Amino acid sequence: MSTQEDAARLLVRTLEAEGVEYVFGIPGEENIHFVHALNDSSIRYILVRHEQGAAFMAEIYGRLTGKAGVASATLGPGAINLQLGVADATTNSTPVVAISAQVGLDRIYKESHQIVDLVSLFRPITKWSELAPTAEALPEMVRKAFKTAQTERPGAVYLAIPEDVESAKVSDALKPLPVNIVRPQEPSPSQIARAADVIALARQPIVLAGHGATRDRASDALIHFSERLGLPVATTFNGKGVFPDDHRNALGAVGFMRHDYVNFGFDEADVLIAVGYELQEFDPVKINPNADKKIIHIHQSPAEVDDHYPVTVGIQGDISRSLRALADSVHRRWDVNGTGEKIRRMMRDELAEGATEDGFPLSPRRIVADVRAAMGRADIVLADTGAVKMWMARMYPTYEPNTLLVSNGLSSMGFAVPGALAAKLAHPDRRVLAATGDGAFLMNSQELETAVRENIPITVLIWDDSAYGLIEWKMDLDMGTSSHIKFGNPDFVKYAESFGARGYRVESAGELLPTLRKALAEDAVSVITVPVDYSHNLQLTDKLGDLTGPF
């Protein structure tokens, strides 16, 4: 004879069946049964200080594991606070399941306290947005939510759980649905043959690897493809590490706001082999300005339509299998040592020069060089949006997938500190550093308290210039002057210590590296503030503007 249980407990059982390890969120009056039911589950509830932080944590967890991260909030303002991280996840092709409370079905149809049409609000920024009409619908809806979120291209989904649905009684005979994995399809042999013909006739092909190649764990196949054909490989900012930067065929990353060294490799190419590339990562007009290159698109999903991304051949299916089949079908090799070696040498020299710069405040290049020296190959750095992202994504050598994380879809500020907590939970054996500007830091700095309370050791490196440095850079480039970008900061050392974290202030160029090593070695939450000299911003863009090619 079946008994009854709260629908909240059924909801928790469906999450357990999906393999959920963490729920990031803040409870509210309307979802207290759900939060309470988590106490008797295998799921760890991470109480955060702002729902935006919860969504960013869910996003980074999803990005690093491939399993949808789960963010939870109450109705109304709590749910609305999730939206930035939810939109960031969708635009960065990252699986997230956002769950919030909603007013009861007994009053959702009329004007009432805290009523907002949340399903409609979330619909444009998710792959699927829906309200649970009954408790009995939860097993099917949760299974659909995770399947939708995790299937290529991944993204966020949203479920609203009305208050009276959450507290309803249901039969405990209701069970979570079995989890079925959507398997990527085999590439079409005819498309492989067509692509091989295009590549074989190419004068100078080039490979661009994006975030999709990382998600598909295609790093080994990509290296094999490059070595077999002798082709240079560039990555997007989001794809950094899927092809190691110390490989002899690596060109570095595209995504900088000016014509960078790596762009010259694209200038000389006539065929672009795009592997797991998505257009929101990087505007194709910057590498195909005349729309005259032949493009081979290799991905699990079709290419977006763009005038500067005219696909000659599309290969849809498992990326690794596609690359290996294509490598076996092209019977020709190219020499990458010319332009490619010059591009690699220029970037190596620039980083080496940065490591010797001893000015104070520190040059961005010195900070990047010292961070690289302090971090292991598999350690994780999250570079927040702003000038920090430009310097780190451009110059930070990356050797393994998902070891330098940026937001290049929505490019949202404030994700790095909360994201660092999720990165450490996903990979407790790795050291995690959040590199952030002072502006982005203060957007979600309250999550330091979460890290301390939950004993999640991370290191935060604040690039301190008391300004929105990237906006100042752009204003100076376009208008020759800047305005409304300066602000004041607290004493970051005292601020960190007030949360129970450790605070460090770098007061000379020589102090940064030992301070980084000390903080990263400690099993604690640490904040390092380093003054940065962004006069180097214009020096860099002036230098790149003077470069001419081909090399």
GURO-808554 format. One record per residue (C-alpha): residue in three letters; x, y negated, z. Coordinates in steps of 0.1 Angstrom, whole numbers, plus 2048, in hexadecimal, padded with zeros to 3 digits. Layout:
N
> residuo  X  Y  Z
> ALA  X  Y  Z
...
***
This chain:
551
> residuo  X  Y  Z
> MET  800  800  800
> SER  80F  7DF  7F6
> THR  812  7C2  80E
> GLN  815  79D  807
> GLU  832  784  808
> ASP  836  75F  802
> ALA  83B  755  7DD
> ALA  85A  744  7EA
> ARG  869  766  7F3
> LEU  860  773  7D1
> LEU  871  756  7C1
> VAL  891  75E  7D5
> ARG  88F  782  7CB
> THR  88E  778  7A6
> LEU  8AD  762  7AB
> GLU  8BF  77F  7BC
> ALA  8B6  795  79E
> GLU  8C6  77C  787
> GLY  8E7  77E  79B
> VAL  8E4  75B  7AA
> GLU  8FF  755  7C4
> TYR  8F9  731  7CD
> VAL  8DC  718  7CD
> PHE  8E7  6F4  7CF
> GLY  8CE  6DC  7DC
> ILE  8BB  6C7  7F6
> PRO  89B  6D5  806
> GLY  87B  6C1  807
> GLU  859  6C5  818
> GLU  84B  6D6  7F9
> ASN  865  6F2  7F5
> ILE  86D  6FB  819
> HIS  860  71E  815
> PHE  878  724  7F8
> VAL  896  716  80C
> HIS  88C  72B  82A
> ALA  889  74A  815
> LEU  8AD  746  809
> ASN  8B9  74C  82D
> ASP  8B0  771  82A
> SER  8C0  775  808
> SER  8E3  77B  7F9
> ILE  8E2  758  7EB
> ARG  8F6  73C  7FC
> TYR  8E3  71B  7FD
> ILE  8FB  6FD  7FA
> LEU  8EB  6DF  80A
> VAL  8F7  6C0  7F7
> ARG  8F5  69B  7FD
> HIS  8E4  691  7DD
> GLU  8D1  6A5  7C3
> GLN  8E7  697  7A7
> GLY  904  6A8  7B8
> ALA  8F0  6C9  7B9
> ALA  8E9  6C7  794
> PHE  90E  6C1  78C
> MET  918  6DE  7A3
> ALA  900  6F5  791
> GLU  90D  6E9  76F
> ILE  932  6EF  777
> TYR  92A  711  787
> GLY  917  71A  767
> ARG  933  70E  751
> LEU  94E  722  763
> THR  93A  742  768
> GLY  922  743  74A
> LYS  906  74B  763
> ALA  8ED  72F  768
> GLY  8F3  719  786
> VAL  8D5  712  79B
> ALA  8CB  6F0  7A8
> SER  8AE  6EA  7BF
> ALA  89B  6CB  7CA
> THR  87A  6C0  7D8
> LEU  860  6AF  7C2
> GLY  85F  68B  7B6
> PRO  880  678  7BD
> GLY  893  698  7C6
> ALA  88B  6A7  7A5
> ILE  892  687  792
> ASN  8B4  685  7A2
> LEU  8BD  6A6  792
> GLN  8B8  699  76F
> LEU  8DB  68A  768
> GLY  8EC  6AB  770
> VAL  8D2  6BE  75D
> ALA  8D6  6A9  73E
> ASP  8FC  6AB  741
> ALA  8F9  6D1  742
> THR  8E3  6D3  723
> THR  8F9  6BB  70F
> ASN  918  6CF  71A
> SER  907  6F0  710
> THR  909  6FD  734
> PRO  8EF  715  744
> VAL  8DC  706  761
> VAL  8BB  70E  771
> ALA  8AC  6F0  784
> ILE  88F  6F8  79B
> SER  87A  6DE  7AD
> ALA  85B  6DC  7C1
> GLN  83C  6CC  7B3
> VAL  81B  6C0  7C3
> GLY  801  6DB  7C8
> LEU  7EA  6E6  7AC
> ASP  7CD  6D9  7C1
> ARG  7D7  6B5  7BA
> ILE  7EF  6B5  79C
> TYR  7D3  6AA  785
> LYS  7CC  689  796
> GLU  7DE  66A  7A3
> SER  7EE  675  7C4
> HIS  80D  670  7DA
> GLN  82E  678  7C8
> ILE  81E  684  7A8
> VAL  835  681  78A
> ASP  832  696  76B
> LEU  854  6A8  771
> VAL  850  6C1  755
> SER  84C  6A6  73C
> LEU  86A  693  74B
> PHE  881  6B1  748
> ARG  875  6BD  726
> PRO  88C  6A7  711
> ILE  8AC  6B0  725
> THR  8A6  6D6  728
> LYS  8A2  6F4  711
> TRP  881  6FD  724
> SER  86D  6EA  73E
> GLU  84E  6F9  74E
> LEU  838  6FB  76D
> ALA  830  71B  77F
> PRO  809  71D  77E
> THR  807  73B  795
> ALA  81D  74E  7AD
> GLU  819  76D  798
> ALA  829  75C  77B
> LEU  84A  757  78D
> PRO  85C  777  783
> GLU  856  771  75E
> MET  85D  74C  760
> VAL  87E  750  773
> ARG  88A  76B  75B
> LYS  881  754  73D
> ALA  893  737  74E
> PHE  8B4  74A  752
> LYS  8B2  75A  730
> THR  8AB  739  71F
> ALA  8C6  727  733
> GLN  8E1  741  72C
> THR  8DA  749  708
> GLU  8EE  737  6ED
> ARG  8EF  71A  6EC
> PRO  8EB  719  711
> GLY  8DC  6FB  724
> ALA  8C7  6F2  741
> VAL  8A3  6FC  748
> TYR  88A  6EF  761
> LEU  870  700  777
> ALA  856  6ED  78C
> ILE  847  701  7A9
> PRO  827  6F1  7B6
> GLU  825  6F0  7DC
> ASP  807  706  7DF
> VAL  817  71F  7C7
> GLU  837  721  7DC
> SER  823  728  7FC
> ALA  80A  741  7EC
> LYS  809  765  7F7
> VAL  811  77F  7DC
> SER  813  7A4  7DC
> ASP  836  7B1  7E3
> ALA  830  7C9  7C6
> LEU  839  7AD  7AF
> LYS  85D  7B3  7A4
> PRO  877  79E  792
> LEU  87A  7A7  76E
> PRO  899  7BB  763
> VAL  8B5  7A5  755
> ASN  8BB  7AA  730
> ILE  8DA  79B  720
> VAL  8D7  78B  6FE
> ARG  8F4  79A  6EA
> PRO  905  785  6CF
> GLN  900  791  6AC
> GLU  91B  79F  695
> PRO  927  786  67B
> SER  91A  78B  658
> PRO  933  79D  641
> SER  928  788  624
> GLN  92E  767  637
> ILE  950  774  642
> ALA  959  77B  61E
> ARG  94D  759  613
> ALA  961  747  62E
> ALA  980  75C  626
> ASP  97E  751  602
> VAL  97C  72C  60D
> ILE  99A  72F  625
> ALA  9AF  743  60C
> LEU  9AD  726  5F3
> ALA  9B4  70B  60D
> ARG  9D3  6F5  60B
> GLN  9D4  6EE  630
> PRO  9B9  6FC  647
> ILE  9B6  6F1  66B
> VAL  9A3  700  688
> LEU  98E  6EC  6A1
> ALA  983  700  6C0
> GLY  967  6F3  6D5
> HIS  954  6FB  6F5
> GLY  941  718  6E5
> ALA  962  72B  6E0
> THR  968  727  705
> ARG  946  734  70E
> ASP  94A  751  6F7
> ARG  96B  75A  707
> ALA  97B  759  6E4
> SER  99D  74D  6EF
> ASP  9AF  76E  6E6
> ALA  99E  771  6C5
> LEU  9A6  74C  6BD
> ILE  9CB  751  6C5
> HIS  9CB  771  6AF
> PHE  9BA  75E  693
> SER  9D3  741  694
> GLU  9F1  757  696
> ARG  9E5  76F  67A
> LEU  9DF  752  662
> GLY  9F9  739  66F
> LEU  9DF  71E  675
> PRO  9E1  700  68C
> VAL  9C6  6FE  6A7
> ALA  9B8  6DE  6B7
> THR  99D  6DE  6D1
> THR  982  6C6  6DD
> PHE  985  6B8  700
> ASN  96B  6D1  70B
> GLY  97E  6ED  6FA
> LYS  99F  6E6  70A
> GLY  9B1  705  715
> VAL  99F  71D  6FE
> PHE  9BF  71B  6EA
> PRO  9DE  716  700
> ASP  9EF  6F5  6FB
> ASP  A11  705  6FE
> HIS  A0A  71C  6E0
> ARG  A20  714  6C1
> ASN  A00  70F  6AC
> ALA  9EF  6F7  6C5
> LEU  9E8  6D4  6B9
> GLY  9D7  6C6  6D9
> ALA  9B5  6B7  6DE
> VAL  99F  6A0  6C9
> GLY  987  688  6DA
> PHE  99B  669  6E1
> MET  98C  648  6D6
> ARG  9A8  640  6BD
> HIS  9BA  653  6A2
> ASP  9D0  669  6B7
> TYR  9EE  67F  6AD
> VAL  9D8  69D  6A9
> ASN  9C1  68B  691
> PHE  9DD  68A  677
> GLY  9DA  6B0  675
> PHE  9B6  6AC  66A
> ASP  9BF  690  652
> GLU  9D5  6A9  63E
> ALA  9BC  6C6  640
> ASP  9A4  6D0  624
> VAL  992  6EC  637
> LEU  985  6E9  65A
> ILE  97E  709  66D
> ALA  968  6FF  68A
> VAL  967  71A  6A5
> GLY  94C  715  6C0
> TYR  94B  6F0  6B8
> GLU  92C  6DB  6C0
> LEU  928  6B8  6B3
> GLN  920  6A8  6D4
> GLU  944  6B0  6DF
> PHE  954  69A  6C5
> ASP  946  686  6A8
> PRO  951  697  687
> VAL  954  676  675
> LYS  975  671  687
> ILE  985  690  677
> ASN  971  691  657
> PRO  96B  66D  64F
> ASN  966  672  629
> ALA  951  692  62E
> ASP  967  6A3  615
> LYS  975  6C0  629
> LYS  967  6E3  625
> ILE  95A  6EF  647
> ILE  956  712  653
> HIS  940  712  672
> ILE  945  730  689
> HIS  92D  731  6A7
> GLN  911  745  6B6
> SER  8F9  729  6AC
> PRO  8F5  716  68B
> ALA  906  6F4  686
> GLU  8F4  6D3  68D
> VAL  8EE  6BF  66E
> ASP  906  6A2  669
> ASP  911  68F  64A
> HIS  936  694  654
> TYR  932  6B8  65C
> PRO  926  6C9  63C
> VAL  929  6EE  642
> THR  937  702  625
> VAL  933  723  636
> GLY  922  72B  657
> ILE  92B  74A  66A
> GLN  911  750  686
> GLY  919  76B  6A0
> ASP  932  776  6BA
> ILE  94F  75D  6B6
> SER  96B  776  6BF
> ARG  95E  790  6A7
> SER  95A  776  68C
> LEU  97E  76A  690
> ARG  98C  78D  690
> ALA  978  796  671
> LEU  983  776  65F
> ALA  9A7  77B  669
> ASP  9A6  79E  659
> SER  996  790  639
> VAL  9AF  773  631
> HIS  9CF  781  622
> ARG  9E4  761  624
> ARG  9F9  74E  63D
> TRP  A01  729  641
> ASP  A1E  717  652
> VAL  A14  701  66F
> ASN  A37  6F5  677
> GLY  A36  6D4  664
> THR  A1B  6BB  670
> GLY  A11  6D2  68D
> GLU  A34  6D2  69D
> LYS  A37  6AD  69A
> ILE  A15  6A8  6AB
> ARG  A1E  6BF  6C7
> ARG  A40  6AF  6CC
> MET  A31  68C  6CE
> MET  A19  696  6E9
> ARG  A34  6A9  6FC
> ASP  A4B  68B  6FB
> GLU  A2F  674  706
> LEU  A28  68A  725
> ALA  A4D  68D  72D
> GLU  A52  668  72B
> GLY  A34  664  742
> ALA  A44  67B  75C
> THR  A61  663  75F
> GLU  A4D  642  762
> ASP  A52  635  786
> GLY  A3D  615  785
> PHE  A24  60D  7A0
> PRO  A06  60E  79C
> LEU  A0C  62E  789
> SER  A08  632  764
> PRO  9ED  649  758
> ARG  A07  65F  747
> ARG  A1A  663  768
> ILE  9FA  66E  77A
> VAL  9F2  688  75E
> ALA  A16  695  75F
> ASP  A16  699  785
> VAL  9F3  6AA  785
> ARG  A00  6C3  76B
> ALA  A1F  6C9  780
> ALA  A0A  6D0  79F
> MET  9F0  6E7  790
> GLY  9F4  70B  786
> ARG  9EA  717  763
> ALA  9C9  725  770
> ASP  9C1  70A  788
> ILE  9A3  6F4  780
> VAL  9A2  6CE  77B
> LEU  982  6BB  776
> ALA  988  69A  765
> ASP  96B  682  76B
> THR  95E  66B  750
> GLY  971  64A  74B
> ALA  995  641  742
> VAL  99F  65F  758
> LYS  98E  676  73F
> MET  99F  666  721
> TRP  9C2  66A  730
> MET  9BD  68C  73E
> ALA  9AB  69C  721
> ARG  9C4  68D  708
> MET  9E4  695  71A
> TYR  9DF  6B0  735
> PRO  9ED  6D1  727
> THR  9D4  6EC  72C
> TYR  9DB  711  729
> GLU  9BC  724  732
> PRO  997  71F  72A
> ASN  983  70A  743
> THR  9A1  6FD  756
> LEU  99B  6D9  74C
> LEU  976  6CF  74E
> VAL  968  6B0  740
> SER  945  6A5  736
> ASN  945  69E  711
> GLY  920  6A3  709
> LEU  90F  689  71F
> SER  931  67C  72D
> SER  921  676  74F
> MET  935  665  76A
> GLY  935  674  78D
> PHE  936  699  785
> ALA  95A  6A1  790
> VAL  957  6A1  7B6
> PRO  937  6B6  7B9
> GLY  943  6CB  79C
> ALA  963  6D2  7AE
> LEU  94F  6E3  7CA
> ALA  93E  6FA  7B1
> ALA  95F  702  7A0
> LYS  96F  70C  7C1
> LEU  951  722  7C8
> ALA  953  732  7A6
> HIS  978  738  7A9
> PRO  983  738  7CD
> ASP  9A5  745  7C4
> ARG  9AE  726  7AF
> ARG  9B7  703  7BA
> VAL  99E  6E9  7AF
> LEU  9A5  6C4  7AA
> ALA  98C  6A9  7A2
> ALA  99D  68D  78E
> THR  986  66F  78F
> GLY  986  649  78C
> ASP  97C  635  7AA
> GLY  95B  62B  799
> ALA  951  64F  792
> PHE  95D  65B  7B4
> LEU  945  644  7C7
> MET  927  651  7B3
> ASN  928  673  7C4
> SER  942  66F  7DF
> GLN  929  679  7FA
> GLU  92F  69D  7EF
> LEU  950  69C  802
> GLU  93A  6A3  821
> THR  92B  6C1  80F
> ALA  94E  6CF  808
> VAL  95A  6CA  82C
> ARG  93A  6D9  83B
> GLU  939  6F6  824
> ASN  95F  6FC  826
> ILE  966  6F8  801
> PRO  98A  6EC  7FE
> ILE  98E  6D5  7E0
> THR  9A6  6B8  7D9
> VAL  99A  697  7CB
> LEU  9B2  680  7B8
> ILE  9A4  65C  7B5
> TRP  9B3  647  79A
> ASP  9AF  625  7AA
> ASP  9AD  605  796
> SER  98E  5F4  7A6
> ALA  97D  5F3  784
> TYR  96A  607  76A
> GLY  98A  60C  757
> LEU  97D  61D  737
> ILE  964  601  732
> GLU  97F  5E7  738
> TRP  995  5F9  71E
> LYS  979  5FA  704
> MET  970  5D5  70A
> ASP  994  5CB  706
> LEU  997  5DF  6E6
> ASP  977  5D1  6D6
> MET  975  5AE  6E4
> GLY  997  5A6  6F2
> THR  989  59F  714
> SER  974  5B1  72F
> SER  95A  5A7  749
> HIS  944  5B6  764
> ILE  95B  5D5  769
> LYS  96D  5CC  78A
> PHE  961  5D7  7AD
> GLY  96E  5DD  7D0
> ASN  976  5FE  7E0
> PRO  976  60C  804
> ASP  995  619  814
> PHE  994  63B  804
> VAL  9AA  64B  81E
> LYS  994  640  83B
> TYR  975  648  825
> ALA  982  66C  821
> GLU  98B  670  845
> SER  968  664  850
> PHE  95A  683  83F
> GLY  973  69A  850
> ALA  989  69C  830
> ARG  9AE  694  82E
> GLY  9B8  673  81E
> TYR  9D8  66A  80C
> ARG  9E3  649  7FD
> VAL  9FF  64A  7E2
> GLU  A15  62B  7E6
> SER  A31  633  7CD
> ALA  A34  647  7AD
> GLY  A4A  660  7BE
> GLU  A2F  668  7D8
> LEU  A14  675  7C1
> LEU  A22  698  7B8
> PRO  A2C  6A2  7DC
> THR  A0A  695  7E9
> LEU  9F8  6A9  7CF
> ARG  A0B  6C8  7D8
> LYS  A05  6C3  7FD
> ALA  9DF  6BD  7F9
> LEU  9DB  6DA  7E1
> ALA  9ED  6F2  7F8
> GLU  9D6  6EA  816
> ASP  9B6  6FD  81C
> ALA  9A3  6DC  820
> VAL  990  6C1  80E
> SER  9A9  6A6  804
> VAL  9A6  684  7F4
> ILE  9C4  673  7E3
> THR  9C2  64F  7D7
> VAL  9DB  644  7BE
> PRO  9DC  621  7AF
> VAL  9DD  622  789
> ASP  9EA  609  770
> TYR  9D2  608  753
> SER  9E6  5EE  740
> HIS  9F3  60E  72F
> ASN  9D1  613  71F
> LEU  9D6  5F7  705
> GLN  9FA  601  701
> LEU  9EF  624  6F6
> THR  9D3  619  6DE
> ASP  9EA  5FF  6CF
> LYS  A05  61A  6CA
> LEU  9EC  632  6BA
> GLY  9DF  616  6A4
> ASP  A02  611  696
> LEU  A06  636  68D
> THR  A04  63E  668
> GLY  A03  660  658
> PRO  A06  679  64A
> PHE  A24  685  65E
***
